[in-house]
C-alpha cells in the first residue's frame, strides 16, 4: 500500500481507488461459506484502522502534497489530486480515533466549513462521519444549515449518513 501511495507514475485518482478497501457487500460476495456480516464489518474496520495507523506519516504526506491550489477546475489531474487528498484525510481521521488526536478531525471540520469546492467539503464530511469523529455531528449540522436550500446537495448529505458504518466497539 505504501508503494502504491508513493508511486510517482501512478495517477492520483487511481491511487485513491486502489487504497480504498473493498465494501463489505463486495467482500461478502467473495465468500463461499456462510456470510457473517458482523465479522466482515469488524475485520474490515480493524484492517482500516491498521492501515491508517501503519501509514500515518504517508497519509500526512499524501494529504499535504496533493492539495489543489487555485480555483476549482474539473480536469482529471486536479480531480485525482482531490480524491487522493480526501482518501488521506479520511485515513488520518480513522487514525485519530485510535490515538485520540484532535488535529486531523479539526482540520477536516475546518475543511467542511471553508472548502473552496464541494468535492473537498464532502470528502472532509465523509472523513469525519465515517471515522465516528466527535466533530461529525457538528459538521453534519453545519453542512445542512449551509446547504438546506440545495436539494441535490442535501441528497448527498442524506446518502453520506445512510452509508455511515456502525461503530465496532
C-alpha positions, 0 to 999 in steps of 0.5 A, spaced: 500 500 500 505 504 501 508 503 494 502 504 491 501 511 495 508 513 493 508 511 486 510 517 482 507 514 475 501 512 478 495 517 477 492 520 483 485 518 482 487 511 481 491 511 487 485 513 491 481 507 488 486 502 489 487 504 497 480 504 498 478 497 501 473 493 498 465 494 501 463 489 505 457 487 500 463 486 495 467 482 500 461 478 502 460 476 495 467 473 495 465 468 500 463 461 499 461 459 506 456 462 510 456 470 510 457 473 517 456 480 516 458 482 523 465 479 522 466 482 515 464 489 518 469 488 524 475 485 520 474 490 515 474 496 520 480 493 524 484 492 517 482 500 516 484 502 522 491 498 521 492 501 515 491 508 517 495 507 523 501 503 519 501 509 514 500 515 518 506 519 516 504 517 508 497 519 509 500 526 512 504 526 506 499 524 501 494 529 504 499 535 504 502 534 497 496 533 493 492 539 495 489 543 489 491 550 489 487 555 485 480 555 483 476 549 482 477 546 475 474 539 473 480 536 469 482 529 471 489 531 474 486 536 479 480 531 480 485 525 482 489 530 486 482 531 490 480 524 491 487 522 493 487 528 498 480 526 501 482 518 501 488 521 506 484 525 510 479 520 511 485 515 513 488 520 518 481 521 521 480 513 522 487 514 525 485 519 530 480 515 533 485 510 535 490 515 538 485 520 540 488 526 536 484 532 535 488 535 529 486 531 523 478 531 525 479 539 526 482 540 520 477 536 516 471 540 520 475 546 518 475 543 511 467 542 511 466 549 513 471 553 508 472 548 502 473 552 496 469 546 492 464 541 494 468 535 492 473 537 498 467 539 503 464 532 502 470 528 502 472 532 509 464 530 511 465 523 509 472 523 513 469 525 519 462 521 519 465 515 517 471 515 522 465 516 528 469 523 529 466 527 535 466 533 530 461 529 525 455 531 528 457 538 528 459 538 521 453 534 519 449 540 522 453 545 519 453 542 512 445 542 512 444 549 515 449 551 509 446 547 504 438 546 506 436 550 500 440 545 495 436 539 494 441 535 490 446 537 495 442 535 501 441 528 497 448 527 498 448 529 505 442 524 506 446 518 502 453 520 506 449 518 513 445 512 510 452 509 508 455 511 515 458 504 518 456 502 525 461 503 530 465 496 532 466 497 539 
